[in-house]
Amino acid sequence: MDFSFSEQEKMLQRSAREFAQSRVKPQAGEIDRSAKFPLELAKEMGSLGYYSLPFPPEHGGSGAGYTGLALVVEQICQASLAVGAIAALGASIGGTLLQFGNEEQKRRFLIPLINGDMFCCWAFTEPATGSNPKAIATQAVLQGDDYLISGEKSFISFAPVASLAIVFAKDETGRVSAFLVDTSFPGFTVGEPHDFMGARGLGSSPLYLSEIRVPKESLLGEKGKGYHLLLEGASMERLSVAIACLGVAQAAIDLSIDYAKQRTAYDQAIAQMPTIQWLLAEMASRLEASRWLVYRTAFLRDQGKSIQWETAVAKLFASQMAVDVTRMAMQIHGAYGTEKTLPVERLYRDAKMTEIIVGVSEIQRVIIAAQLLWPR
């Protein structure tokens, strides 16, 4: 693996950094306070081509791969985890459609999705069963040439702005299938957004599905193979969270360095104190270790390899790192770090959410251990 970036990748990184600093950073605090989905920024990222980065040119992409996506998302997440996660999730959902959709589905939906002209939500998690596919309760009942879908979903990002949903339900075979559902269909209701402590602005909401009638042609992928589709999609979401952790941690380090140089105690900048230097060194070391783990995972994906195990490792390690680094940043800032008027407090809340979303850390450990004990 070549650990250096090409000139094109460096240009992409610089462009994302400029977008993050000029467009995202000034709005980051308000996005967190209001928890409102930043639709204007989301559309702008589509026009900049961020959702299409991993895809080949023949499908409307730039061919920058998941390494290119990582470069962009890391920069945006330094300004706002929510906005960066929107870029990553948008690309992930588009990737699911590209991999599993038939030609008609790709023709209708792929270009509008990756251009930011429409948004799609990933509707799997349920309030009673979490993300356990064996316990999924949503049903897709075959009735003539249509399916009637009924159930309830929870924690669904993009829900308030999505015009399309990938809904997972048990079909007549008793297995899980995935369906492309128009959110304007009768019976599709979006509830009030969840009020989370961090990662605010993703529009995460419950969905109530009451006998939504969809044609057979809405099936995404093969009947009864929704679990395979889910594993691939969840794998890419875990990679997205791991990338976001890098941006959050880097922002915390940058703020801590600036603060340590400016803040004085005992007639000297606290940056002169060994205790502060030790914290900064620890923060930087953990971030660099996580960064290369995450970028290696993106590189493997670009080589066409399955990364289901690698993304579990990357998400577990990077999310723990983000929590530790932001906690140390709060220690450096002291009482000021706990003030809601400063970004350190928001970074800490966002970091904690990365240990929970897209599968809690305990689930990642189960995935990792299972592969170690019973490799496939």
C-alpha positions in Angstrom: 0.0 0.0 0.0 1.3 3.5 -0.9 0.8 5.7 2.1 1.2 8.9 0.1 -1.7 10.7 -1.5 -1.8 11.8 -5.1 -2.0 15.4 -6.2 -5.6 14.9 -7.2 -6.4 13.5 -3.7 -4.6 16.4 -2.1 -6.6 18.8 -4.1 -9.8 17.1 -3.1 -8.7 17.3 0.5 -7.9 21.0 0.3 -11.3 21.7 -1.5 -13.2 19.9 1.3 -11.2 21.8 4.0 -12.2 25.1 2.4 -15.8 24.1 2.1 -15.8 23.0 5.8 -14.2 26.2 7.0 -16.2 28.6 4.9 -19.6 27.0 4.7 -20.0 24.4 7.5 -18.1 25.8 10.5 -20.1 29.0 10.7 -23.3 27.0 10.9 -22.1 24.1 13.1 -23.2 25.6 16.4 -26.7 26.4 15.2 -27.1 22.9 13.6 -26.2 21.4 17.0 -28.5 23.7 18.9 -31.5 23.3 16.7 -30.9 19.7 15.6 -32.4 20.6 12.3 -31.3 18.8 9.2 -29.1 21.2 7.2 -30.9 20.7 3.9 -29.1 23.5 2.0 -25.7 22.2 2.9 -26.7 18.7 2.1 -27.8 19.8 -1.4 -24.6 21.8 -1.8 -22.5 18.7 -1.1 -24.4 16.9 -3.8 -23.6 19.6 -6.3 -19.9 19.4 -5.2 -19.9 15.7 -6.1 -19.3 14.4 -2.5 -21.9 11.7 -2.6 -20.6 10.3 -5.9 -16.9 10.1 -4.9 -16.6 6.3 -4.6 -18.5 5.5 -7.8 -17.0 5.0 -11.3 -17.5 7.6 -14.0 -19.9 5.4 -15.9 -22.4 5.7 -13.0 -22.0 9.4 -12.5 -19.1 9.2 -10.1 -15.6 10.7 -10.0 -13.8 7.5 -9.3 -12.1 8.9 -6.2 -12.9 5.7 -4.3 -13.6 5.4 -0.6 -10.2 6.8 0.1 -11.3 10.0 -1.6 -14.5 10.0 0.4 -12.5 9.5 3.6 -10.4 12.6 2.8 -13.5 14.7 2.3 -15.5 13.4 5.3 -12.6 13.8 7.7 -12.3 17.5 6.8 -16.0 18.2 7.0 -16.3 16.4 10.4 -13.7 18.7 11.8 -16.3 21.5 11.4 -19.4 19.4 12.1 -19.9 15.7 12.6 -23.5 15.9 11.5 -22.7 17.5 8.1 -19.8 15.1 7.5 -21.9 12.1 8.4 -24.5 13.3 5.9 -21.9 13.2 3.1 -20.7 9.7 4.2 -24.2 8.3 4.6 -25.3 9.8 1.3 -22.5 8.0 -0.5 -23.1 4.8 1.5 -26.8 4.6 0.5 -25.9 5.4 -3.1 -23.4 2.6 -3.0 -26.1 0.1 -1.8 -28.3 1.1 -4.8 -25.3 0.7 -7.2 -24.4 -2.7 -5.8 -27.9 -4.3 -5.4 -30.2 -2.3 -7.6 -31.4 -3.5 -11.0 -30.9 -1.3 -14.1 -34.3 0.3 -13.9 -33.8 1.2 -10.2 -30.4 2.7 -10.9 -31.7 4.6 -13.9 -34.5 6.2 -11.8 -32.7 6.9 -8.5 -28.9 6.8 -8.6 -28.2 10.1 -10.4 -30.7 12.1 -8.3 -29.3 10.6 -5.1 -25.7 11.3 -5.8 -26.4 14.8 -7.1 -28.3 15.7 -3.9 -31.5 16.2 -5.8 -33.2 13.6 -3.6 -32.4 11.8 -0.3 -33.0 8.3 0.8 -33.2 6.9 4.3 -32.0 3.4 5.5 -35.0 2.0 7.5 -33.9 -1.1 9.4 -33.6 -0.5 13.1 -36.7 -1.1 15.2 -37.6 0.2 18.6 -38.1 -3.2 20.3 -35.5 -5.3 18.6 -32.7 -2.8 17.7 -30.6 -4.0 14.7 -31.1 -7.8 15.2 -32.3 -9.1 11.8 -33.7 -12.3 13.3 -36.1 -10.3 15.5 -37.3 -7.9 12.9 -41.0 -7.4 13.2 -41.9 -5.3 10.1 -43.9 -7.4 7.7 -44.2 -7.4 3.9 -47.3 -9.3 3.0 -47.7 -10.4 -0.7 -51.0 -9.4 -2.1 -51.3 -10.0 -5.8 -48.7 -8.0 -7.6 -48.0 -5.8 -4.6 -46.6 -6.0 -1.1 -48.3 -4.4 1.9 -45.6 -3.2 4.4 -46.4 -2.6 8.0 -44.2 -2.0 11.0 -42.3 0.6 13.0 -38.7 1.8 12.6 -36.6 4.0 14.9 -33.5 6.2 14.8 -33.8 6.7 11.0 -31.4 9.3 9.7 -32.5 11.6 6.8 -36.2 10.6 7.6 -37.6 14.2 7.5 -36.1 15.0 4.1 -36.1 11.6 2.4 -38.3 11.0 -0.7 -37.2 7.4 -0.8 -36.6 4.7 1.8 -34.9 1.4 1.8 -37.2 -0.6 4.1 -36.3 -4.0 5.6 -39.2 -6.3 6.3 -39.9 -10.1 6.6 -41.5 -11.3 3.4 -43.7 -14.4 2.8 -40.6 -16.7 3.0 -40.0 -15.6 6.6 -36.7 -14.1 5.6 -35.7 -10.4 5.4 -36.0 -8.5 2.1 -35.3 -4.9 1.2 -37.8 -2.7 -0.6 -37.5 0.8 -2.2 -40.4 2.7 -0.9 -41.6 6.1 -2.0 -42.1 8.1 1.3 -45.1 9.9 -0.2 -47.1 6.6 -0.4 -50.2 6.5 1.9 -49.3 4.8 5.2 -45.8 6.2 5.4 -45.5 8.5 8.5 -42.4 10.2 9.9 -42.5 10.9 13.6 -40.9 13.7 15.6 -37.1 13.6 15.5 -35.2 12.0 18.4 -33.5 14.5 20.7 -30.1 13.0 21.0 -27.2 14.4 23.1 -24.9 14.4 20.1 -24.7 13.9 16.3 -27.6 16.4 16.1 -28.8 17.5 12.7 -29.1 14.1 11.0 -32.9 14.2 11.3 -33.0 10.8 13.0 -36.7 10.0 13.5 -39.1 7.1 14.0 -41.1 5.8 11.0 -44.6 4.4 11.2 -45.5 2.1 8.3 -49.2 1.2 7.9 -50.0 -1.2 5.0 -48.0 0.7 2.5 -48.7 -0.8 -0.9 -45.6 -1.1 -3.1 -45.3 -3.1 -6.3 -43.1 -6.2 -6.5 -40.7 -4.3 -8.7 -39.8 -2.3 -5.5 -37.8 -5.3 -4.2 -34.1 -4.3 -3.9 -31.8 -7.2 -4.5 -33.0 -10.8 -4.3 -36.0 -11.9 -2.3 -35.1 -13.1 1.1 -31.5 -11.8 0.8 -32.0 -8.6 2.6 -29.6 -9.7 5.4 -26.7 -9.8 3.0 -27.6 -6.4 1.7 -27.8 -5.2 5.3 -24.4 -6.6 6.2 -22.8 -4.7 3.2 -24.6 -1.5 3.9 -23.9 -1.6 7.7 -20.2 -2.3 6.9 -20.0 1.0 4.9 -21.9 2.9 7.6 -19.3 1.6 10.2 -16.5 2.9 7.9 -18.3 6.3 7.7 -18.5 6.5 11.5 -14.8 5.7 11.9 -13.9 8.4 9.4 -16.1 10.9 11.3 -14.1 10.0 14.5 -10.9 11.2 12.8 -12.4 14.6 12.1 -13.8 15.1 15.6 -10.6 14.1 17.2 -8.5 16.3 14.9 -10.7 19.3 15.7 -10.3 18.6 19.5 -6.5 18.5 19.2 -6.4 21.7 17.1 -8.5 23.6 19.7 -6.4 22.2 22.5 -3.1 23.3 21.0 -4.4 26.8 20.4 -5.8 27.0 23.9 -2.7 25.7 25.6 -0.6 28.3 23.9 -2.9 31.2 24.9 -4.0 30.1 28.4 -1.5 31.1 31.2 -1.1 29.8 34.7 1.7 30.6 37.1 3.0 33.2 34.7 3.5 30.9 31.8 1.4 29.4 29.0 0.1 26.0 30.1 1.6 24.6 26.9 4.9 24.7 28.9 3.6 22.3 31.5 4.6 18.6 31.1 1.2 17.5 32.1 -0.4 19.4 29.2 2.3 18.2 26.8 1.7 14.6 27.8 -2.0 14.9 27.1 -1.4 16.4 23.6 1.2 13.7 22.8 -1.3 11.0 23.9 -4.1 12.6 21.8 -2.0 12.9 18.7 -0.6 9.3 19.0 -4.0 7.8 19.3 -5.4 9.8 16.4 -2.5 8.8 14.1 -3.0 5.1 14.9 -6.7 5.4 14.2 -6.2 7.4 11.0 -4.1 4.8 9.3 -6.3 2.0 10.4 -9.3 3.8 8.9 -7.6 4.7 5.7 -6.3 1.2 5.3 -9.8 0.0 5.5 -11.0 2.4 2.9 -8.0 1.3 0.7 -9.1 -2.3 1.0 -12.6 -1.4 -0.1 -11.2 0.4 -3.1 -9.4 -2.9 -4.0 -12.8 -4.6 -4.2 -12.4 -6.6 -0.9 -15.1 -7.2 1.7 -14.4 -5.1 4.8 -17.1 -6.3 7.1 -14.6 -7.4 9.8 -12.2 -4.5 9.2 -14.9 -1.9 9.6 -15.9 -3.4 13.0 -12.3 -3.1 14.1 -12.0 0.4 12.7 -15.2 1.7 14.3 -14.5 0.1 17.7 -11.0 1.5 17.9 -11.7 4.9 16.3 -14.8 5.6 18.4 -12.9 4.8 21.6 -10.1 7.1 20.5 -12.5 9.9 19.7 -14.1 9.7 23.2 -10.7 9.6 24.9 -9.2 12.5 22.8 -12.2 14.8 23.3 -12.2 13.9 27.0 -8.5 14.9 27.2 -9.3 18.1 25.3 -11.8 19.0 28.0 -9.2 18.4 30.7 -6.9 20.8 28.9 -9.6 23.4 28.6 -10.7 23.0 32.2 -14.0 24.5 33.1 -14.1 26.4 29.8 -14.3 23.0 28.0 -17.7 22.3 29.6 -19.3 25.5 28.3 -21.9 25.1 25.6 -20.6 28.2 23.9 -17.4 26.5 23.0 -17.0 23.7 20.5 -15.1 21.3 22.8 -18.3 20.4 24.7 -20.1 19.6 21.4 -17.2 17.5 20.2 -17.3 15.5 23.3 -21.0 14.8 22.9 -20.6 13.9 19.3 -17.7 11.6 20.1 -19.7 9.6 22.6 -22.4 9.1 20.0 -19.9 7.3 17.7 -19.6 4.5 20.3 -23.4 3.9 20.0 -24.6 4.6 16.5 -24.5 1.9 13.7 -24.0 -0.8 16.4 -22.7 -0.2 19.9 -19.1 -1.1 20.8 -20.2 -4.3 22.4 -21.7 -5.5 19.1 -18.5 -4.6 17.3 -16.6 -6.8 19.7 -18.9 -9.7 19.1 -18.3 -9.3 15.3 -14.6 -9.2 15.8 -14.4 -12.1 18.2 -16.7 -14.3 16.0 -14.3 -13.9 13.1 -11.3 -14.7 15.3 -12.9 -17.8 16.8 -14.9 -19.2 13.8 -13.4 -17.6 10.6 -15.4 -17.9 7.4 
